[in-house]
Amino acid sequence: MSQLDLALHIRPGDTITWGQTCAEPTTLVELLVQQADRIGQLRCFIGIPAQSALTVDTVPDALAVHSYCGAGSNARLHAAERLEISPVHYSTLPALLSGGDFHCDVVLVQVSPPDEEGRHSLGLGDDYFSAAIDTARVVIVEINDQVPFTSGARTLTADQWTAAIHTSRVPGELPTPSVGDDTRAVARRVAQLVPDGATLQFGIGALPEAVLAELFNHRDLGIHSGIINDTAMRLVEAGVANGARKTNDSGIAVAGLFGGTRELFRWAHRNPAVQLRSTSYTHDPAVLASSHQLVAINAAIEVDLTGQVNAELAAGRYVGAVGGAVDFLRGADRSEGGIPIVALPSLARGPGPGISRIVSQLSGPVSTPRSEGLVIVTDHGVADLRGATLSQRIERMIAVADPAHRAELDARADSVLASA
């Protein structure tokens, strides 16, 4: 491992951030884990981990860990009370890290080798953390020769960082998740709603990726999303997601970060058909509203009979996030011909017939309020709640619940309506 004495650059009390998923500077994070206790009390703000060195067993006592989400290994950190969650909209993260309560003193960055002009690409993620580079006191880079030089992503030159190390290792990967029959059934229903020529946004996880796998018979799709994964790459390669009808960035797939495997990394290298942009662009309300037929596809843990969405807590554990769902769902609702979709299987695993994910009362927080115009999709149907009255919402939500739970939900309908 490359050695760097972080104490030469990081001070006690500093706040530190770095890229998430495949953009995580793994070696620098490993060094931070090793050296934090020697430096003094620190805090960091992290995103979704891929192969993070921060685990329940390794997180230093001196390091207070914060995040916007409980995804991946973050869930265990939170359950062990080693992670605090900030339930904020994704679009607010750049300002939060560059001038808000989590103003970052130090940014750790994974970059590509330089091009002919000495510029290093941020490679696998521009996203929210790059905004902190402009206001940080210290920028430390990990120059990884296995990181692609990607189009559109911010670049850095040697005069823009404080210190650097050189590494050669495969970045953290996010393989395509396996899905069950219920998830595949939901994905097929969502795919039927997607018109040819639509601009797609999709969240992270098994269900959104399963939806993409059902779209190979579509035409002229575009991509404007927080993330691009392996299945999205294949849609672009197949000519399905050619971006021909996009209002913005015609012919180009746009995202904040890459979340996939080394096949995706190789494909992204110097590929003009795909570009990374910062969160200030990917989640910009005006950009989203002006997008041609923006279809936002986001998953949920549960939805109540009035259309309130919990995307954060499952069985009392923090596993999700507010994230960018509201940003994109609102943008899709305002986009001409757009569709704001929240999708989920009707059942979770449990005793007997399973646990209904269409509920009379949420077991967690309201991540997306019912005031947003939403189209709820399960394996049993589609509930279009846009403009619906409360009584219509209840009727439509019961219709997309699992049949084994509809009678129980119907029995609670009057009390839900009375308290709504």
C-alpha positions in Angstrom: 0.0 0.0 0.0 1.2 3.5 -0.8 2.2 5.3 2.3 1.2 8.9 3.2 1.2 10.5 6.6 -2.3 12.1 6.7 -1.4 14.0 9.9 0.7 16.3 7.7 -2.5 17.5 6.1 -5.5 16.6 8.3 -6.1 18.4 11.6 -8.1 17.3 14.7 -11.7 18.5 14.2 -11.6 18.4 10.5 -14.6 17.1 8.4 -13.6 14.8 5.5 -15.6 13.6 2.5 -14.9 11.4 -0.6 -16.7 9.8 -3.6 -19.1 7.0 -3.2 -19.6 3.5 -4.7 -17.0 2.9 -7.4 -15.6 6.4 -7.1 -14.4 5.8 -3.5 -10.6 6.3 -3.1 -10.2 3.0 -1.4 -6.5 3.3 -0.5 -6.9 6.7 1.0 -9.9 5.6 3.1 -7.8 2.6 4.3 -5.1 5.0 5.3 -7.6 7.2 7.1 -8.9 4.2 9.1 -5.3 3.3 10.1 -4.3 6.8 11.1 -7.4 8.5 12.4 -6.8 7.7 16.1 -3.3 9.1 15.9 -4.6 12.4 14.3 -7.4 13.1 16.7 -11.2 13.5 16.6 -12.5 13.7 13.1 -15.8 13.4 11.3 -16.5 12.2 7.7 -19.5 12.4 5.4 -19.9 9.3 3.2 -22.3 8.0 0.6 -23.1 4.5 -0.6 -20.2 2.1 0.0 -18.9 -0.4 -2.5 -15.9 -2.0 -0.8 -15.4 0.6 1.9 -12.8 0.1 4.7 -15.3 1.6 7.1 -17.0 -1.3 8.8 -18.4 -1.9 12.3 -15.2 -3.8 13.1 -12.7 -1.2 11.6 -14.1 2.3 12.1 -11.7 4.2 14.4 -13.0 5.5 17.7 -11.7 9.0 16.7 -13.9 9.1 13.5 -17.5 10.2 13.7 -19.3 8.9 10.5 -22.2 10.6 8.9 -24.2 9.9 5.7 -27.3 10.7 3.8 -28.2 7.0 3.5 -28.2 3.6 5.2 -27.4 1.5 2.0 -25.0 -1.4 2.0 -22.6 -1.7 4.9 -23.9 1.7 6.2 -26.9 -0.2 7.6 -24.7 -2.2 10.0 -22.8 1.0 11.0 -26.1 2.7 11.8 -27.4 -0.3 13.8 -24.2 -0.3 15.8 -24.6 3.5 16.5 -21.5 4.3 14.6 -23.2 6.2 11.8 -25.6 9.2 12.0 -28.0 9.8 9.2 -28.9 13.2 7.7 -32.3 12.7 5.9 -31.8 15.3 3.2 -32.7 15.7 -0.4 -29.8 14.7 -2.7 -29.9 18.0 -4.5 -28.9 19.8 -1.3 -25.7 17.8 -0.7 -23.3 20.0 -2.7 -24.3 23.0 -0.6 -24.2 21.0 2.6 -20.6 19.9 2.0 -19.2 23.1 0.6 -20.8 25.7 2.9 -23.3 24.1 5.2 -23.2 22.2 8.5 -20.9 19.6 6.9 -18.5 22.1 5.3 -15.6 19.8 4.4 -12.0 20.8 5.3 -10.6 17.8 3.5 -11.6 16.0 0.3 -10.2 12.6 -0.7 -10.5 12.0 -4.5 -9.9 9.0 -6.8 -8.7 10.2 -10.2 -7.6 8.7 -13.5 -4.1 8.9 -14.9 -3.4 12.2 -16.7 -4.3 12.9 -20.3 -1.9 14.6 -22.8 -2.5 18.0 -21.1 -1.9 16.8 -17.6 -5.6 16.7 -16.6 -6.8 13.9 -14.3 -10.5 12.9 -14.7 -12.6 12.3 -11.6 -13.3 9.0 -13.5 -16.1 7.2 -11.8 -18.0 9.9 -10.1 -18.4 13.7 -10.2 -21.6 13.6 -8.2 -22.2 15.7 -5.0 -18.7 15.5 -3.4 -16.8 17.4 -6.2 -18.5 20.7 -5.1 -16.5 20.4 -1.8 -13.2 20.5 -3.7 -13.7 24.2 -4.4 -14.0 25.2 -0.7 -11.8 22.5 1.0 -8.6 23.5 2.7 -7.0 20.2 1.6 -7.5 18.0 -1.5 -5.7 14.6 -1.5 -5.9 12.5 -4.6 -5.4 8.8 -5.3 -4.2 8.4 -8.9 -5.4 4.9 -9.8 -4.2 3.6 -13.2 -7.3 1.4 -13.4 -9.7 4.4 -13.3 -11.1 5.5 -16.7 -10.8 8.9 -18.1 -14.5 9.8 -18.6 -16.2 12.4 -20.6 -17.9 15.3 -19.0 -16.4 14.7 -15.6 -14.5 17.4 -13.8 -10.7 17.3 -14.2 -7.9 18.2 -11.8 -4.3 19.2 -12.4 -1.4 18.8 -10.1 -1.6 22.4 -8.9 -5.1 21.8 -7.6 -4.3 19.2 -4.9 -2.3 19.2 -1.7 -0.9 15.7 -1.9 -1.2 12.6 -4.0 -0.5 8.8 -4.0 -0.3 6.4 -6.9 -2.2 3.1 -6.9 -3.2 0.3 -9.2 -6.3 -1.6 -8.1 -9.7 -2.4 -9.4 -12.1 0.2 -8.0 -15.0 -1.1 -5.9 -17.6 -2.8 -8.0 -21.4 -3.0 -7.8 -22.4 -6.2 -9.7 -25.9 -6.5 -11.2 -28.2 -7.7 -8.4 -30.1 -10.9 -8.8 -33.9 -10.6 -8.7 -36.8 -12.8 -7.9 -40.0 -13.4 -9.8 -42.0 -10.8 -7.8 -39.4 -8.1 -8.7 -39.3 -9.1 -12.3 -43.1 -8.9 -12.4 -43.0 -5.3 -11.1 -40.3 -4.5 -13.6 -42.4 -5.7 -16.5 -45.3 -3.5 -15.4 -43.1 -0.5 -15.1 -41.5 -1.2 -18.6 -45.0 -1.2 -20.1 -45.5 2.4 -18.9 -42.3 3.7 -20.5 -43.0 5.2 -23.9 -40.5 5.1 -26.8 -38.3 8.3 -26.7 -38.6 8.7 -22.9 -35.7 10.1 -20.8 -35.0 7.7 -18.0 -33.9 8.2 -14.4 -33.5 5.2 -12.2 -32.4 4.6 -8.7 -29.8 2.2 -7.4 -30.7 -1.4 -6.5 -32.3 -4.6 -7.9 -35.7 -3.3 -9.0 -34.6 -0.3 -11.1 -32.0 -2.4 -12.8 -34.6 -5.1 -13.4 -36.7 -2.4 -15.1 -33.9 -1.5 -17.5 -33.5 -5.2 -18.4 -37.1 -5.1 -19.7 -36.5 -2.2 -22.0 -34.5 -3.7 -24.8 -37.4 -3.7 -27.2 -37.9 0.0 -26.8 -36.6 2.7 -29.1 -34.8 6.1 -28.7 -34.6 6.1 -25.0 -32.5 8.7 -23.2 -30.7 8.5 -19.9 -30.4 11.4 -17.3 -29.9 9.7 -14.0 -27.9 9.9 -10.8 -26.2 6.6 -11.7 -25.3 4.5 -14.7 -25.0 0.8 -14.2 -24.0 -2.2 -16.3 -27.6 -2.7 -17.7 -27.8 0.9 -18.7 -24.5 0.5 -20.5 -26.0 -2.4 -22.5 -29.0 -0.4 -23.4 -26.7 2.3 -24.9 -24.5 -0.3 -26.6 -27.6 -1.9 -28.2 -28.7 1.4 -29.6 -31.9 1.4 -27.5 -30.8 4.3 -25.2 -29.4 6.5 -28.0 -30.7 9.7 -26.5 -32.1 10.8 -29.9 -35.1 12.6 -28.5 -33.6 14.1 -25.4 -34.2 17.8 -24.9 -30.9 18.2 -23.1 -27.7 16.5 -24.0 -29.0 14.9 -27.2 -27.3 11.6 -28.0 -25.5 11.5 -24.7 -26.3 9.4 -21.5 -25.7 11.6 -18.5 -25.3 10.6 -14.8 -23.5 11.7 -11.6 -21.5 8.4 -11.1 -20.9 5.0 -12.5 -22.1 2.0 -10.3 -21.1 -1.3 -11.9 -18.3 -3.6 -12.8 -14.9 -3.3 -14.5 -16.7 -4.0 -17.8 -18.6 -0.7 -17.2 -15.3 1.0 -16.3 -13.6 -0.1 -19.6 -16.6 1.0 -21.6 -16.7 4.4 -20.0 -13.0 5.2 -20.8 -12.9 8.1 -23.3 -16.5 7.3 -24.4 -18.3 10.4 -25.7 -21.6 8.6 -25.6 -21.7 8.9 -21.8 -20.9 11.8 -19.6 -20.6 12.5 -15.9 -22.0 15.7 -14.4 -22.2 17.2 -10.9 -25.3 16.9 -8.8 -26.0 20.5 -9.3 -26.8 19.6 -13.0 -28.2 16.0 -12.7 -30.7 17.0 -10.1 -31.4 20.6 -11.2 -35.2 21.2 -11.2 -35.1 23.3 -14.4 -33.1 20.6 -16.3 -35.4 17.8 -15.1 -38.6 19.7 -15.9 -37.4 20.5 -19.4 -36.4 16.9 -20.1 -38.4 15.1 -22.8 -40.9 12.6 -21.2 -38.8 12.1 -18.1 -39.7 8.8 -16.5 -38.4 8.6 -12.9 -38.2 5.0 -11.6 -37.6 4.8 -7.9 -38.0 1.9 -5.4 -39.6 2.0 -2.0 -39.9 0.0 1.2 -43.6 0.6 1.7 -46.4 2.9 0.6 -49.5 3.7 2.6 -53.0 3.9 1.3 -52.9 7.7 0.8 -49.6 7.5 -1.3 -47.0 8.4 1.4 -43.7 6.6 0.7 -41.2 5.2 3.2 -37.9 4.6 1.4 -35.7 4.7 4.6 -36.6 2.2 7.3 -37.3 -1.5 7.0 -38.1 -3.6 10.0 -36.8 -0.9 12.2 -33.4 -0.7 10.5 -32.2 2.3 8.5 -31.4 0.8 5.1 -32.4 3.5 2.5 -32.5 7.2 2.1 -34.5 10.2 1.2 -31.9 10.6 -1.5 -32.8 12.0 -4.9 -36.2 10.4 -5.3 -38.2 13.5 -4.6 -35.9 15.6 -6.8 -36.5 13.3 -9.8 -40.2 12.4 -9.1 -41.0 16.1 -8.9 -39.0 16.7 -12.1 -40.9 13.9 -13.9 -44.2 15.2 -12.8 -43.4 18.6 -14.3 -41.9 17.2 -17.5 -44.2 17.2 -20.5 -45.3 13.5 -20.8 -43.2 12.5 -17.8 -44.2 9.8 -15.3 -43.1 9.8 -11.7 -43.0 6.1 -10.7 -42.5 4.5 -7.3 -42.2 0.7 -7.7 -42.2 -2.1 -5.2 -43.3 -5.7 -4.9 -46.5 -6.0 -3.0 -45.1 -8.4 -0.4 -42.0 -8.6 1.8 -40.8 -12.0 3.1 -42.5 -13.0 6.3 -44.8 -15.5 8.0 -47.8 -16.9 6.2 -48.7 -15.1 3.1 -45.8 -12.6 3.7 -45.9 -9.0 4.9 -47.8 -6.4 2.8 -45.7 -3.5 1.6 -49.0 -1.6 0.9 -49.9 -0.5 4.4 -52.6 1.4 6.2 -49.9 3.2 8.2 -46.2 3.5 7.5 -43.7 1.8 9.9 -41.1 4.4 9.1 -40.8 8.0 8.1 -42.5 9.8 5.1 -39.6 10.0 2.6 -41.9 11.2 -0.2 -45.1 13.0 0.8 -48.5 12.2 -0.8 -48.6 15.7 -2.1 -46.2 14.7 -4.9 -47.9 13.3 -8.0 -47.0 9.6 -8.0 -47.7 6.5 -10.0 -47.3 3.5 -7.7 -46.5 0.2 -9.4 -46.6 -3.3 -7.8 -46.7 -6.8 -9.2 -50.5 -6.5 -9.1 -51.1 -3.4 -11.0 -50.7 0.4 -11.4 -52.1 3.0 -9.1 -52.0 6.4 -10.7 -52.4 8.9 -7.8 -51.9 12.1 -9.8 -54.7 14.4 -8.9 -56.7 11.6 -7.1 -58.8 12.3 -4.1 -58.1 10.6 -0.8 -60.9 8.1 -1.3 -59.7 7.4 -4.8 -56.2 6.9 -3.6 -57.3 4.4 -1.0 -59.3 2.4 -3.5 -56.5 2.4 -6.1 -53.8 1.4 -3.5 -55.9 -1.5 -2.2 -56.3 -2.7 -5.8 -52.5 -3.1 -6.2 -51.9 -4.8 -2.9 -51.4 -8.5 -2.7 -54.9 -10.2 -2.7 -54.3 -11.9 0.6 -54.1 -8.5 2.3 -56.8 -6.6 0.5 -59.6 -7.5 2.9 -57.6 -6.3 5.9 -56.6 -3.1 4.2 -60.2 -2.5 3.1 -61.3 -3.0 6.7 -59.0 -0.1 7.8 -60.0 2.1 4.9 -62.6 4.2 6.8 -60.3 4.9 9.7 -57.5 5.9 7.3 -59.8 8.2 5.5 -61.1 9.7 8.8 -57.6 10.5 10.0 -56.3 11.6 6.6 
